[in-house]
C-alpha cells in the first residue's frame, strides 16, 4: 500500500465511522435497596443512548434507541392505587420514552478527565450531589399507571427510587386488573426507597470507539512505516 492509498483509506474510515450507541444498566443486583415507604423487591433499568460515549460530554435528554425497565414491589402500606403489590414492565422503543410526559428525563454528564477504557462508572460522572437522573413520569397515557419510577444517583454512593408524580385523565384498568380510577400520585406516595452503591458502580460496559484523530494517526503511521520498509 502506498502513501496515497493509505491516506485514502483513512479518509474513507473517517467518512463512514458510525457513532456507536451505549447501554446504561441499573439493577437491584448491584445496588442496595432500603425501604422508606412500602417495599421494592427488585428493579432493572436499561437505557440505550444513541450518541457516542465521550469524556466531557453532557447527556441532557440524549437521543435514545430505547428504554426497557422493570420494577417489582409489595405495597402493605396504604396507597392511592390500593394494590397489594405491582409488577411494572415497560419497553419503549427509540425516542418514545420522552413522549410519556414533558418531565420524562435522562440526565447526566461525564467528567472531562474520565477514563472510559473500562466503561462508565458513577465515579466518572461530573458534578456533586445528584449526578444521574432517570424520570419515567407518565402523563395522560393509556392506561394511566401509578408506578413508573424516578431514580436518582448521588456522587457519594446514595440515591433514591420512588414512584414519580404520575397522572392521567385516562383511568387505570378496571378491577380486578387495576383500580379503575384516574391516576394522580405524588412522588413516593406508592413506594419510596433509598439506594446505596459503591462509586465504582459500573453503569455501562461500553467503551468509546477510536476517535477520528486516532484513526487518521494510525493510518498515517502505517503509511510512513510502509514507505520506510526496505
Secondary structure, DSSP 8 states (H G I E B T S, - for coil): --HHHHHHHHHHHHHH-----EEEEEETTTSEEEEEESEEEEEEEEEEESS---TT-EEES--EEEEEEEEEEE--S--SS--SEEEEEEEEEGGGGGGG-TT-EEEEEB-TT---TT-EEGGGB-SSSEEEEEE---BS-SS--S--EEEEEETTSEEEEEE---EESS----TTTS--S-EE--TTSS-EEEEE--TT-EEE-------HHHHHHHHHHHHHHHHH--
